[in-house]
Amino acid sequence: MEWIRVKDKLPENNEECLVAFDLSPEYFILGKCYHLCIYQEEKFHTWELSKIVPNVTHWMPLPKPPSEKG
């Protein structure tokens, strides 16, 4: 799977995805971070915190879950 730039394409509404985002200087850490999200109402929401993830630069669809056969 490849990362998709948010400038090129956004997920479907209610689609779960992995996102890459930039931390801002207010967190005292700069660089890329990653989070599992759901895309709703034109925003990336976290599952754990139910908050909006800012500064998302790329996203990737989640793989299909494993089957019982393997």
C-alpha positions as CSV (number, residue, x, y, z in Angstrom):
1,M,0.0,0.0,0.0
2,E,1.1,3.5,-0.7
3,W,0.6,6.8,1.3
4,I,-1.9,9.2,-0.3
5,R,-1.4,12.9,0.0
6,V,-4.5,14.7,1.3
7,K,-3.9,17.3,-1.4
8,D,-4.5,14.6,-4.0
9,K,-7.4,12.6,-2.5
10,L,-9.4,12.2,0.7
11,P,-10.9,9.1,2.2
12,E,-14.6,8.2,1.8
13,N,-16.8,9.4,4.7
14,N,-16.7,7.0,7.6
15,E,-13.6,5.3,6.2
16,E,-11.0,4.0,8.7
17,C,-7.4,4.9,7.9
18,L,-3.9,5.4,9.1
19,V,-2.8,9.0,9.0
20,A,0.6,10.7,9.0
21,F,0.6,14.2,10.5
22,D,3.1,16.9,11.6
23,L,3.4,17.8,15.2
24,S,3.4,21.5,15.8
25,P,6.0,23.3,18.0
26,E,3.4,23.6,20.8
27,Y,4.1,19.9,21.6
28,F,7.8,20.5,21.8
29,I,8.4,17.7,19.3
30,L,8.7,18.2,15.6
31,G,8.3,15.5,13.0
32,K,5.9,12.9,11.6
33,C,3.5,11.0,13.8
34,Y,1.0,8.3,12.9
35,H,-2.5,7.6,14.2
36,L,-5.5,5.3,13.5
37,C,-8.4,7.5,12.5
38,I,-11.9,7.6,11.0
39,Y,-12.7,10.2,8.4
40,Q,-16.0,11.9,9.2
41,E,-17.5,15.3,8.3
42,E,-14.3,16.2,6.3
43,K,-12.0,15.7,9.3
44,F,-9.8,12.9,10.7
45,H,-11.0,11.8,14.1
46,T,-9.1,9.6,16.5
47,W,-10.8,6.5,18.0
48,E,-9.1,6.6,21.4
49,L,-9.6,10.3,22.2
50,S,-12.5,11.2,19.9
51,K,-10.5,14.3,18.9
52,I,-9.7,15.8,15.5
53,V,-6.1,15.1,14.3
54,P,-4.6,18.4,12.9
55,N,-2.0,18.8,10.3
56,V,-2.7,15.5,8.4
57,T,-0.5,15.3,5.4
58,H,-1.0,11.7,4.2
59,W,-3.3,8.8,4.8
60,M,-3.5,5.1,3.9
61,P,-6.5,2.7,3.8
62,L,-6.3,-0.1,6.4
63,P,-5.7,-3.6,5.2
64,K,-8.5,-6.1,5.2
65,P,-8.9,-8.0,8.5
66,P,-7.5,-11.6,8.6
67,S,-9.9,-14.4,7.7
68,E,-10.4,-17.4,9.8
69,K,-8.7,-19.5,7.1
70,G,-5.4,-17.8,7.6
